[in-house]
Amino acid sequence: MTETVGDYLLSRLRDWGVEQVFAYPGDGINGLVASFGKADNQPRFVQARHEEMAAFSAVGYAKFSGAVGVCMATSGPGAIHLLNGLYDAKLDHVPVVAIVGQTARTAMGGSYQQEVELQALYRDVANEYCIEVNVAEQLPNALDRAFRVAQASRTPTALIIPADLQEEPYEPPQHAFKQMPSSPPGTAWPNPVPPEPAITEAADVLNAGEKVAILVGQGARGAVDEVRQVAELTGAGVAKALLGKDVLADDLPYVTGAIGLLGTRPSYEMMRDCDTLLIVGSNFPYSQFLPEYGQARAVQIDIDGRFIGMRYPTEVNLVGDAAATLRALLPKLNRTENRSWREKIEKNVADWWTTMDQQAEVDAKPVNPMRIVHELSKQIPGNAMVTADSGSSTNWYARNLRIREGIRSTLSGTLATMGPGVPYAIGAKFAHPDRPAIALVGDGAMQMNGMAELITIARYQGLWTDPRCIICVFHNNDLNQVTWELRAMGGAPKFEESQSLPDVDYAGFARSVGLEGVNVDEPGDLASAWRTAFAADRPTVLDVRCDAEVPPIPPHATFEQMKSVTESVLKGDPEAFHLMFQGAKTKLQEFLPGRSR
């Protein structure tokens, strides 16, 4: 049988170690779909319910596996639908290769059905590498470059293949003028280390500090031991950007937790009071949560020089691999003998977790959303993978989930788009089918796309050796994060027509497609609901009715924010009395240790 361009593409994907392609079919990729059939579905064609979900699943796979995620869609509308997931990959620096179809070459330029100028459309999201393949001989080099650029730049790349070319006989490139060969898949990547004088300069800054703070992001994930050693020598506390939430365990007494609007009070206080700052593998954008300019001397370590020195006036900028650079730095660091700064941080952290425990126990109507994550922290397996969607549930993920060593977690950190929680979990399960996955999702995101992807979970659950994939829905019938943003930033009351959501039985829907579904209407049922989900022999939806008026209070609420919330109440917020009462009860826990009601 003659090998077609589509056949060769799948063969090359197998050479790259690709085991699944997250995709949705269409006539713009019919030649590729036919090749999946001829190849006995190797790599596996994982059919999402929507192309955007296919892209999100590829991003989730890449985040949890460390390998390149691959997604595929048809021409025109399918390619357009991939964009949100690909932008998520771009902004979070995740390697993804998108393979998209295009109108047949004979019809290009003729305003043909589903004809979109894809190179122009993808020019921004796949700006590092986006190519249209127009002859068979072009394919090996184009595909291999798409993978290598995605890996090297940690970015999405795109390969556009016209529909008619997919079915043509494959011809390899020749040793000839204007033809390009390619090399076998596989690349040995370096672990670069900055020059010795720069390392010494950074050590001098850190050694001079008396109150050292460390901020880690996802770029520090491979440098856990080195970060811990630096923190021990310098007496520093360690705050975590949200994409780096799983870098260090929260049971380390000097780990202050998340930073920023969704962050913790210990992280805010550490940044407010420190005199030295070390940033490792983070591009955290909100400088107002970093020390005042001129307050702290700062050192930054990042693998990518394009993103260094741009968030804080750093004195020493080290472009290099986090682990290798810290290993070169460690012998030059002096141990800080005065541990008063560390002791203060550890006390603040201990007090914070006491406050979080108390706030989680505050009564609400019907369930306090903090308690959902509080109970999860007690029962979560040590090898779990956690995904968080965008919304008010992200606050509770950021502040209340206690990460232990071995747990992995992620979210849409930079784009902060709604909708990736469930498809991320699907990607995670394909990356590690032997580990449990948990998605923390608001009901807005669940209605947007999560319910449809339960069908995908039901379809593929049999491939996972550990069947546990738990989708926890924060069911409050409100687009809650935007509601609070209206109140806190605009002084506007909740606008019901915009913010209220239709009431849906998410657990009932799960049961209707063959999954386990558990409804939780009382706080006393939460612990047993999590136990049921973790003991289940199939994926489970926890449908928890929670209180929309529990306020996601930032670690440092400004006067303007408090003034805006008060104004929203005075303007007739429909939940005015309840939100003020619930906010007062929650905030009170910071000042009355031991009280929970």
Secondary structure, DSSP 8 states (H G I E B T S, - for coil): ---BHHHHHHHHHHHTT--EEEE---GGGHHHHHHHHHTTTSSEEEE-SSHHHHHHHHHHHHHHHSS-EEEEE-TTHHHHHTHHHHHHHHHTT--EEEEEEE--GGGTTS--TT---HHHHTTTTTTT-EEE--SGGGHHHHHHHHHHHHHHHTSEEEEEEEHHHHTSB-----SSTT------S----------HHHHHHHHHHHHH-SSEEEEE-GGGGGGHHHHHHHHHHHT-EEEE-GGGTTTS-TTSTTEEEE-STTS-HHHHHHHHH-SEEEEES-----GGGS--TTTSEEEEEES-GGGSSSSS--SEEEES-HHHHHHHHGGG-------HHHHHHHHHHHHHHHHHHHHHTS--SSB-HHHHHHHHHHH--TT-EEEE-SSHHHHHHHHH----TT-EEEE--SS--SS-HHHHHHHHHHH-TTS-EEEEEEHHHIIIIIHHHHHHHHHHGGG-SS--EEEEEEE-SB-HHHHHHHHHHH-----HHHHB-----HHHHHHHTTSEEEEE-SGGGHHHHHHHHHH-SS-EEEEEEB-TTS----SS--HHHHHHHHHHHHTT-TTHHHHHHHHHHHHHTTTSTT---
